[in-house]
């Protein structure tokens, strides 16, 4: 009986934490740009060189939302390397963890690449 009560309590607490952090924002409306410190199959860590703020983002399996800055070319996650500038579109729906929805590869001057 105690185990069932404990399980019910954990389930209730977990379901309350699954509520979106800010329901007013659209999914993926938050962005963060900077230099990639670390990238793996399940996360990416990016540092903004101006503010020195570092954020980590979870990557879901089979993530395929890596694009060129103009959005015309898609890349696989393995194309992202430490030292590259990126812009990450993310949300914080599940347990408050940041999840990358889309990643743009940027030019080295921390601006969107432009074709001339």
Residue pairs with C-beta under 8 A, 6 or more apart in sequence:
14 95
17 95
17 96
18 93
18 94
18 95
20 91
20 92
20 93
21 92
21 93
21 96
22 92
25 91
27 91
27 93
27 101
28 89
28 90
28 91
28 101
28 102
29 89
29 91
30 89
30 90
30 91
30 92
31 87
31 88
31 89
31 90
32 46
32 48
32 55
32 57
32 87
32 88
32 90
33 46
33 48
33 85
33 86
33 87
33 88
33 106
33 110
34 46
34 47
34 48
34 49
34 53
34 54
34 85
34 86
34 110
35 46
35 47
35 49
35 83
35 84
35 85
35 86
36 44
36 45
36 46
36 80
36 81
36 82
36 83
36 84
36 85
36 86
37 45
37 46
37 47
37 54
37 82
38 44
38 45
38 82
39 45
39 77
39 80
39 81
39 82
40 59
41 59
41 61
41 77
42 58
42 59
42 61
43 56
43 57
43 58
43 59
44 56
44 57
44 59
44 80
44 86
44 88
44 100
44 103
45 54
45 55
45 56
45 57
46 54
46 55
46 56
46 57
46 86
46 88
47 53
47 54
48 54
49 110
55 88
55 98
56 98
57 88
57 90
57 98
57 99
57 100
58 97
58 98
58 99
58 100
59 77
59 99
59 100
60 99
63 77
63 100
64 74
64 76
65 100
65 101
65 102
65 103
66 74
66 75
66 76
66 77
66 79
66 80
66 102
66 103
66 104
66 105
67 73
67 74
67 75
67 102
67 103
67 104
67 105
68 74
68 75
68 104
68 105
68 113
69 87
69 104
69 105
69 106
69 107
69 112
69 113
69 114
70 112
70 113
70 115
71 104
75 105
79 105
80 86
80 103
80 105
84 105
84 106
85 105
85 106
85 107
85 108
85 109
85 110
86 103
86 104
86 105
86 106
87 103
87 104
87 106
87 112
88 100
88 102
88 103
89 100
89 101
89 102
89 103
89 104
90 98
90 99
90 100
90 101
91 98
91 99
91 101
92 98
92 99
93 99
104 112
105 113
106 112
106 113
107 113
107 114
